Structures are given as structure tokens and as C-alpha cells.
Amino acid sequence: MFYRRGDRYIGEFKGDHKQGKGTLISANGSKYIGYWDNDKKDKKGEMHLQDGQIFEELWQKGILLSHVKIEPN
């Protein structure tokens, strides 16, 4: 699904809402890969920034609980 401001979502839906596993690619080049509940980020996911940084995130129905940088090996 494509959004007006240039974002794109690839993944599972329930009706018209992001639900289950999916990837949101933002127009600015960042990418979130993780789980969704009724259009809100939920459970574990990874945020990939356009500069190459990666963060492991933990969400609860749209509320960010944890944001930890993953260091390269």
C-alpha cells in the first residue's frame, strides 16, 4: 500500500488496518520491520535508518518501550 506522502507498507492487513507482520518504508529512506496491531507498532521490530544505523525496538500498541542500537559485528 502506498501513502500520499510517499511512504509504502508491505505486509499483513485486517480490513484497512496494518495487522500482523509488515514493513513500512518511509519516503525519507528509513524502514521499520516488525509487528502491527490496528495500525500501531506492536511487539518487536527493527528500525533501519537511512544512514545505516539499526535499532531493535519494543512497542506496545503504538507506545515505544525500548530502543536499542544494534552494533555491527
Order of alpha helices (4+ residues) and beta strands (2+ residues): beta-beta-beta-beta-beta-beta
